[in-house]
Every structure is written in C-alpha cells, then in structure tokens.
C-alpha cells in the first residue's frame, strides 16, 4: 500500500513545485522588485514627493486598465500561455529600459524611461498575475477542504518575494538603475521559461475554448453580485487597501523626509512587513484548520484597523516599522480568507473574468493613494493616514459583521 501511494504523492508534489510554485516565485520576485524599486528610483533622482506620488499613480492606472483584457484572455487562451507571454514581454521591456538608462542616466530621457517602465511592467505583470492566480485556484479546487493550504503556500510565495524584493531592489539601486533592471529582466525570463513546464490538466487549465463563457468584466461583475459573501469581503478589503496603499505611496516620503532615513530604510520597512506577513500566513494556515474562516478573518481585520490607526501617531522610525509590519501581517491573514473563498465559490469557467474584476476593485484605491500623496504636503500626511484608517476600520467591521452568520465561511 505504501509503495504505491508514496511515489504517487511525491510525483504530485514535484509537479506542483515545478509547474506551479517555481514559476510563481520568479514572477512574484520580479513584480515586487519593480513595484517598489521604480518609485525608489524616482525619489532618489528627483527628491520630490509630488513626483514620487505621480510615479505611483502612473504605475497603477495602466495595471487597472489591463484587467478588462487580462481575465478575458486568460479564460480564452489559457493560463500557462498568457503567463509565458506576459513574463517574456516584461523581460524585453526591462532590458530595453536598462539600455536606455545606461545611455541616458540623467535628464528628461531618463525620467521618461522610468515612467514608461512603471506603466509597461505594471500592465504585463497583471497579465502574469491573473494567469498565475487562475492556475493556483484550479489547484485549490482540486484540494477541496484543504484549499486554504494551497492558497497559504501561494500567498507565502508572494510574501517571501515581497520580503526580498524591496531590499534587493534598494541594494541594487546603489549600483545604479541598469543593474537593478538587469536582475528583474533575468527573473522575468526565468518565469517565462518555467511557465512552459506548467502541466496541462483539468486542475491546471492551459488553454480554454474560444467560445467558452465567462470572458469580460461584465460577466465577472455579475458573478460577484451573485455571491454576497464574496462581495462584502471585497468591499471591506477595498477600504482597507486605501489605507495600505497610502502607506506604500507615502512610505518614501515618510521615511526619508519625516524620519530622516535613507531610501534603503524604505525597502527595509516593506521587507520586515513581508517577513511578518509570511509568519502570519503560516500561523493562519493552522488557525483556519481549527477555527474556520470567519474567526481568523475577523481577528485579522481588528488587528489591521488598530495598527493603521496607530501608524499616524508613530513617534520614530522603529515604531513606524513595527506598526506597518503588524498591519501587513493582519492583511495577509485576510487575504488567505479571500483567496480561499474565491477558489471555493467562483465557477471554474468564469474564474479568470471574476478574478479580474475582484482584483480590479481591490486595486482601485492604489492610484487614489498616489494622488493623495502627490497632493498632500508632507506635514499633513498624518491626518490623511488617520482618515483612511478610520474608513478601513469601518469597512472591515461592517463586512465581517454581515458575514458573521454566512454559511460559506463555515465550510
């Protein structure tokens, strides 16, 4: 009995690692480095809070615009194909940017290059992310009642990348923009190559029929409206993302201008936060086994609200770092709950489109956070953070209060 079960289990695990987890790791690290590295590059070259906020907006608006296409294309063409092409395209864009910044390290050409890189890599990264999430959800559906374990692994990969990405980007930036962009290019190429090894099976769809239903934002929106439990959770997390997005957008300004630290210290904040989130995801994996989705999600929501309310009153850099870490760790726990519900509730044939709408709604606060950062004087940033923290607390309270008795969270 053991002689047949063990090799089969080992083969299954190896297939997940090579076909799912390794491509996701390379892509997540490339995404984290570009997301945090480009705003750092803008601040290091311009020393302008307004331009840093503007760069954050330019980085996120094209990402949001891409979702209408991303989900539809993933549903029609298949997850592995889209993942491969998006990662390969990002590698080509980054390589071109590295060459241009090597030839024109300063001046208008350098500024335009960085802004274009922010927009282009954002769009391509969202295509690869939607494809990777669709694949992960298919694996989660096959896991059944243990779907939260698969989602915890995937979220752990994302947070590990976020742990290493900002610090690595800041370190490479000390050597100049071309080396940083070259490393992200290599990671993108690696993700593209590994995507070719993603297995084609019912649990990991590689190509969907062209006539398959579920393509388009309208279909995704209708699916969310038909699933109230998912809709309420997305609403609460959207308001929460306004607060966390503001901390991301204003992070360089707060750490460098207010606390007098270096740009490397900005990367350290998010690396520590990612480490705390990784620990939180690991703990939530076991807590969900024992307690269920609602108690874990509600506890994480309360912790996130309290931490965000305290961030605006942080007296020094160390306390700011700790509070951001607590906030992001709690947010990680809520994300596990969201991903688990998505994989359980959304029909497989509509998953790409519905996932696109879900992530689009969750990311809408990020460009708003960039605008707030660009328009708010550094001295008034604390008041804006407090206001967003109050909205976060209110949104999460209402969401989990409505979900208290929903049977979907007791599955």
C-alpha positions, 0 to 999 in steps of 0.5 A: 500500500505504501509503495504505491501511494508514496511515489504517487504523492511525491510525483504530485508534489514535484509537479506542483513545485515545478509547474506551479510554485517555481514559476510563481516565485520568479514572477512574484520576485520580479513584480515586487522588485519593480513595484517598489524599486521604480518609485525608489528610483524616482525619489532618489533622482528627483527628491520630490514627493509630488513626483514620487506620488505621480510615479505611483499613480502612473504605475497603477492606472495602466495595471487597472486598465489591463484587467478588462483584457487580462481575465478575458484572455486568460479564460480564452487562451489559457493560463500557462500561455498568457503567463509565458507571454506576459513574463517574456514581454516584461523581460524585453521591456526591462532590458530595453529600459536598462539600455536606455538608462545606461545611455541616458542616466540623467535628464528628461530621457531618463525620467521618461524611461522610468515612467514608461517602465512603471506603466509597461511592467505594471500592465504585463505583470497583471497579465502574469498575475491573473494567469498565475492566480487562475492556475493556483485556484484550479489547484485549490479546487482540486484540494477541496477542504484543504484549499486554504493550504494551497492558497497559504503556500501561494500567498507565502510565495508572494510574501517571501518575494515581497520580503526580498524584493524591496531590499534587493531592489534598494541594494541594487539601486546603489549600483545604479538603475541598469543593474537593478533592471538587469536582475528583474529582466533575468527573473522575468525570463526565468518565469517565462521559461518555467511557465512552459513546464506548467502541466496541462490538466483539468486542475491546471487549465492551459488553454480554454475554448474560444467560445467558452463563457465567462470572458469580460468584466461584465460577466465577472461583475455579475458573478460577484453580485451573485455571491454576497459573501464574496462581495462584502469581503471585497468591499471591506478589503477595498477600504482597507487597501486605501489605507495600505496603499497610502502607506506604500505611496507615502512610505518614501516620503515618510521615511526619508523626509519625516524620519530622516532615513535613507531610501534603503530604510524604505525597502527595509520597512516593506521587507520586515512587513513581508517577513511578518506577513509570511509568519502570519500566513503560516500561523493562519494556515493552522488557525483556519484548520481549527477555527474556520474562516470567519474567526481568523478573518475577523481577528485579522481585520481588528488587528489591521484597523488598530495598527493603521490607526496607530501608524499616524501617531508613530513617534520614530522610525522603529515604531513606524516599522513595527506598526506597518509590519503588524498591519501587513501581517493582519492583511495577509491573514485576510487575504488567505480568507479571500483567496480561499473563498474565491477558489471555493465559490467562483465557477471554474469557467468564469474564474479568470473574468471574476478574478479580474474584476475582484482584483480590479476593485481591490486595486482601485484605491492604489492610484487614489493613494498616489494622488493623495500623496502627490497632493498632500504636503508632507506635514499633513500626511498624518491626518490623511493616514488617520482618515483612511484608517478610520474608513478601513476600520469601518469597512472591515467591521461592517463586512465581517459583521454581515458575514458573521452568520454566512454559511460559506465561511463555515465550510 
